[in-house]
Amino acid sequence: MDHIDRALLAQLQQEATQSYAALGEAVGLSAGAAHERVRKLRERGVIRRTTIEVDPAAVGRGVLAYVMVDSTAWMGDSRAAFEAIAEIQEAHVIAGSASVMVKVRTATTDQLQDVLRRLYAIDGVSGTQATVVLETFFERPLPL
């Protein structure tokens, strides 16, 4: 990956729907060359998907919590159980005192409590510690 690929990725992280002509102009390429580079970045798995960013509060998911999940067993084989809980946006097997960390978005704290109950139903889960986010200062794209 060279500096042009990195520049293309930075542009796409800011606005994924811009035209190949605009992308090319921003990084000094023709539209066709920009398209070809983006295609190759997709093929290599550098670009995993193209999506939009939705305001969670605007769609009724204003409660954000990070939950540390304790377990009595290795949780690395439990992906499907975590994926089955729709309110979980991310799940990570981690090192440290907990086994898994999940990012949860719900409309209310009552719904968050329900998610915690469903986490306890996953085989091997022995406890949770939830941290509710009061305010997000910023989120940024991956630095390139």
C-alpha positions in Angstrom: 0.0 0.0 0.0 1.5 3.3 -1.0 0.8 6.9 -0.2 -1.9 7.2 -2.9 -3.8 4.2 -1.5 -3.6 5.8 1.9 -4.8 9.1 0.6 -7.7 7.3 -1.2 -8.7 5.6 2.1 -8.6 8.8 4.0 -10.8 10.5 1.4 -13.3 7.6 1.5 -13.4 7.6 5.3 -14.5 11.2 5.2 -17.1 10.7 2.4 -17.6 7.2 1.0 -20.2 8.3 -1.6 -18.0 10.7 -3.5 -17.5 10.1 -7.2 -14.3 8.5 -8.6 -13.7 11.8 -10.4 -13.7 13.6 -7.1 -11.6 10.9 -5.5 -9.1 11.0 -8.3 -8.9 14.8 -8.2 -8.2 14.8 -4.5 -5.3 12.4 -4.8 -3.9 13.4 -8.3 -5.4 10.5 -10.3 -7.9 10.1 -13.2 -11.3 8.8 -12.3 -10.5 5.5 -14.0 -7.2 5.1 -12.0 -9.0 6.0 -8.8 -11.7 3.4 -9.5 -9.1 0.7 -10.3 -7.2 1.4 -7.1 -10.4 1.3 -5.0 -11.3 -2.0 -6.7 -7.9 -3.5 -5.8 -8.2 -2.3 -2.2 -11.6 -4.1 -2.0 -10.2 -7.2 -3.5 -7.3 -7.3 -1.0 -9.8 -6.8 1.9 -8.4 -3.4 2.9 -11.8 -1.9 2.3 -14.2 -4.3 4.0 -17.5 -2.6 3.2 -19.0 0.8 2.3 -21.6 2.1 4.7 -23.3 5.2 6.1 -23.0 6.6 9.6 -26.4 7.0 11.3 -27.0 9.1 14.4 -28.0 6.5 17.0 -30.2 8.9 19.0 -32.2 9.8 15.9 -33.2 6.2 15.4 -34.0 5.4 19.0 -30.7 3.9 20.1 -29.4 6.8 22.3 -28.1 4.6 25.2 -24.5 3.5 24.6 -22.8 1.0 27.0 -19.6 -1.0 26.9 -19.9 -4.2 28.8 -17.1 -6.4 30.1 -18.2 -10.0 30.1 -16.6 -12.4 32.6 -16.6 -16.1 31.9 -15.8 -19.5 33.3 -14.6 -20.8 30.0 -12.9 -19.7 26.8 -15.3 -17.5 24.9 -13.6 -17.5 21.5 -16.0 -20.0 20.2 -19.1 -18.0 21.2 -19.3 -15.6 18.3 -22.8 -16.8 17.2 -24.3 -16.3 20.7 -23.1 -12.7 20.8 -24.2 -12.0 17.2 -27.7 -13.3 18.1 -28.2 -10.3 20.4 -29.1 -7.5 17.9 -28.3 -4.6 20.3 -24.6 -5.6 20.3 -22.8 -3.6 17.7 -19.3 -5.0 18.4 -17.9 -7.9 20.3 -14.2 -8.5 21.1 -12.4 -11.4 22.8 -10.0 -9.6 25.0 -7.0 -10.2 27.4 -7.3 -9.1 31.0 -9.7 -9.7 33.8 -12.7 -10.0 31.4 -13.1 -12.4 28.5 -15.2 -10.4 26.1 -16.0 -6.7 25.6 -19.2 -5.7 23.8 -20.5 -2.4 22.6 -24.3 -2.1 23.1 -26.8 0.4 21.9 -30.4 0.5 23.2 -33.2 3.0 23.5 -33.5 2.8 27.3 -31.7 1.5 30.3 -34.5 -1.0 30.8 -33.5 -2.4 27.4 -29.9 -2.4 28.4 -30.8 -4.4 31.4 -32.6 -6.9 29.2 -29.4 -7.3 27.1 -27.4 -8.0 30.2 -29.9 -10.7 31.1 -29.5 -12.3 27.6 -25.7 -12.1 28.0 -26.0 -14.1 31.2 -27.8 -16.8 29.2 -24.8 -17.4 27.0 -23.0 -20.6 28.0 -20.0 -19.8 30.1 -20.8 -16.2 31.0 -20.4 -15.7 34.8 -20.7 -11.9 35.1 -20.9 -8.5 33.4 -19.8 -5.0 34.2 -21.5 -2.3 32.2 -20.3 1.2 31.7 -22.9 3.6 30.3 -21.6 6.5 28.2 -22.9 9.9 29.2 -21.4 11.9 26.3 -19.1 11.1 23.4 -16.5 13.8 22.8 -15.5 12.5 19.4 -15.1 9.4 17.2 -12.6 9.5 14.4 -11.7 7.4 11.4 -8.6 5.2 11.4 -5.5 7.4 11.0 -3.7 6.6 7.8 
